[in-house]
Amino acid sequence: MESNKSPYDKFSDKELVGYYLFILTNIYSGKLSNAMFHETNYLENLAAKRGLYFTYKENIVLSPQKQPILITVSK
């Protein structure tokens, strides 16, 4: 077993995107500090290894969820 694997390696692609959104939403709402951007960078790198590329825009109002973040996932 590889010792450099993280718990995120077990996430499905959908779970990875959901957690990425969760962290970004909480950073921009002030519940998490800006230091958590290191975590989002880690998630972006992990996704890239899977052939997925995350981009996001902040302060967007989406109906009906009204999430402040819009995430785009591309292959």
Rosetta constraint file for C-alpha pairs under 8 A:
AtomPair CA 5 CA 9 HARMONIC 6.45 0.50
AtomPair CA 6 CA 10 HARMONIC 7.91 0.50
AtomPair CA 7 CA 11 HARMONIC 7.49 0.50
AtomPair CA 8 CA 16 HARMONIC 7.30 0.50
AtomPair CA 8 CA 43 HARMONIC 7.93 0.50
AtomPair CA 9 CA 46 HARMONIC 7.74 0.50
AtomPair CA 11 CA 15 HARMONIC 5.49 0.50
AtomPair CA 11 CA 16 HARMONIC 5.75 0.50
AtomPair CA 12 CA 16 HARMONIC 6.14 0.50
AtomPair CA 13 CA 17 HARMONIC 6.33 0.50
AtomPair CA 13 CA 47 HARMONIC 7.78 0.50
AtomPair CA 14 CA 18 HARMONIC 6.20 0.50
AtomPair CA 15 CA 19 HARMONIC 6.07 0.50
AtomPair CA 16 CA 20 HARMONIC 6.11 0.50
AtomPair CA 16 CA 43 HARMONIC 7.36 0.50
AtomPair CA 16 CA 47 HARMONIC 7.70 0.50
AtomPair CA 17 CA 21 HARMONIC 6.17 0.50
AtomPair CA 18 CA 22 HARMONIC 6.10 0.50
AtomPair CA 19 CA 23 HARMONIC 6.16 0.50
AtomPair CA 20 CA 24 HARMONIC 6.25 0.50
AtomPair CA 20 CA 40 HARMONIC 6.30 0.50
AtomPair CA 20 CA 43 HARMONIC 6.84 0.50
AtomPair CA 21 CA 25 HARMONIC 5.92 0.50
AtomPair CA 21 CA 69 HARMONIC 7.15 0.50
AtomPair CA 21 CA 71 HARMONIC 7.16 0.50
AtomPair CA 22 CA 26 HARMONIC 6.21 0.50
AtomPair CA 23 CA 27 HARMONIC 6.13 0.50
AtomPair CA 23 CA 32 HARMONIC 7.66 0.50
AtomPair CA 23 CA 36 HARMONIC 7.44 0.50
AtomPair CA 23 CA 40 HARMONIC 7.24 0.50
AtomPair CA 24 CA 28 HARMONIC 6.21 0.50
AtomPair CA 24 CA 37 HARMONIC 7.90 0.50
AtomPair CA 24 CA 40 HARMONIC 7.49 0.50
AtomPair CA 24 CA 69 HARMONIC 7.18 0.50
AtomPair CA 25 CA 29 HARMONIC 6.07 0.50
AtomPair CA 25 CA 67 HARMONIC 7.48 0.50
AtomPair CA 25 CA 68 HARMONIC 6.50 0.50
AtomPair CA 25 CA 69 HARMONIC 6.30 0.50
AtomPair CA 26 CA 30 HARMONIC 6.09 0.50
AtomPair CA 26 CA 31 HARMONIC 5.03 0.50
AtomPair CA 26 CA 32 HARMONIC 5.42 0.50
AtomPair CA 27 CA 31 HARMONIC 5.94 0.50
AtomPair CA 27 CA 32 HARMONIC 4.57 0.50
AtomPair CA 27 CA 33 HARMONIC 5.81 0.50
AtomPair CA 27 CA 34 HARMONIC 6.22 0.50
AtomPair CA 27 CA 36 HARMONIC 7.13 0.50
AtomPair CA 27 CA 37 HARMONIC 8.00 0.50
AtomPair CA 28 CA 32 HARMONIC 7.80 0.50
AtomPair CA 28 CA 58 HARMONIC 7.81 0.50
AtomPair CA 28 CA 68 HARMONIC 7.85 0.50
AtomPair CA 32 CA 36 HARMONIC 6.77 0.50
AtomPair CA 35 CA 39 HARMONIC 7.95 0.50
AtomPair CA 36 CA 40 HARMONIC 6.70 0.50
AtomPair CA 37 CA 41 HARMONIC 6.19 0.50
AtomPair CA 38 CA 42 HARMONIC 6.30 0.50
AtomPair CA 39 CA 43 HARMONIC 6.29 0.50
AtomPair CA 40 CA 44 HARMONIC 6.09 0.50
AtomPair CA 41 CA 45 HARMONIC 6.22 0.50
AtomPair CA 42 CA 46 HARMONIC 6.20 0.50
AtomPair CA 43 CA 47 HARMONIC 6.07 0.50
AtomPair CA 44 CA 48 HARMONIC 6.14 0.50
AtomPair CA 44 CA 53 HARMONIC 6.82 0.50
AtomPair CA 44 CA 54 HARMONIC 6.14 0.50
AtomPair CA 45 CA 49 HARMONIC 6.40 0.50
AtomPair CA 46 CA 50 HARMONIC 6.75 0.50
AtomPair CA 47 CA 51 HARMONIC 6.41 0.50
AtomPair CA 47 CA 52 HARMONIC 5.01 0.50
AtomPair CA 47 CA 53 HARMONIC 6.27 0.50
AtomPair CA 47 CA 54 HARMONIC 7.51 0.50
AtomPair CA 48 CA 52 HARMONIC 4.91 0.50
AtomPair CA 48 CA 53 HARMONIC 5.46 0.50
AtomPair CA 51 CA 75 HARMONIC 5.68 0.50
AtomPair CA 52 CA 73 HARMONIC 6.37 0.50
AtomPair CA 52 CA 74 HARMONIC 5.66 0.50
AtomPair CA 52 CA 75 HARMONIC 4.84 0.50
AtomPair CA 53 CA 72 HARMONIC 7.99 0.50
AtomPair CA 53 CA 73 HARMONIC 5.51 0.50
AtomPair CA 53 CA 74 HARMONIC 5.18 0.50
AtomPair CA 53 CA 75 HARMONIC 6.20 0.50
AtomPair CA 54 CA 71 HARMONIC 6.72 0.50
AtomPair CA 54 CA 72 HARMONIC 5.77 0.50
AtomPair CA 54 CA 73 HARMONIC 4.81 0.50
AtomPair CA 54 CA 74 HARMONIC 6.76 0.50
AtomPair CA 55 CA 71 HARMONIC 5.76 0.50
AtomPair CA 55 CA 72 HARMONIC 5.26 0.50
AtomPair CA 55 CA 73 HARMONIC 6.66 0.50
AtomPair CA 56 CA 69 HARMONIC 6.61 0.50
AtomPair CA 56 CA 70 HARMONIC 5.40 0.50
AtomPair CA 56 CA 71 HARMONIC 4.35 0.50
AtomPair CA 56 CA 72 HARMONIC 6.04 0.50
AtomPair CA 57 CA 69 HARMONIC 5.74 0.50
AtomPair CA 57 CA 70 HARMONIC 5.28 0.50
AtomPair CA 57 CA 71 HARMONIC 6.72 0.50
AtomPair CA 58 CA 68 HARMONIC 5.92 0.50
AtomPair CA 58 CA 69 HARMONIC 4.68 0.50
AtomPair CA 58 CA 70 HARMONIC 6.62 0.50
AtomPair CA 59 CA 68 HARMONIC 4.67 0.50
AtomPair CA 59 CA 69 HARMONIC 6.03 0.50
AtomPair CA 60 CA 66 HARMONIC 7.88 0.50
AtomPair CA 60 CA 67 HARMONIC 6.99 0.50
AtomPair CA 60 CA 68 HARMONIC 4.82 0.50
AtomPair CA 60 CA 69 HARMONIC 5.78 0.50
AtomPair CA 60 CA 70 HARMONIC 6.63 0.50
AtomPair CA 61 CA 66 HARMONIC 4.93 0.50
AtomPair CA 61 CA 67 HARMONIC 5.93 0.50
AtomPair CA 61 CA 68 HARMONIC 5.60 0.50
AtomPair CA 61 CA 69 HARMONIC 7.79 0.50
AtomPair CA 62 CA 66 HARMONIC 4.39 0.50
AtomPair CA 62 CA 67 HARMONIC 5.74 0.50
AtomPair CA 62 CA 68 HARMONIC 7.36 0.50
AtomPair CA 62 CA 70 HARMONIC 7.98 0.50
AtomPair CA 63 CA 67 HARMONIC 7.97 0.50
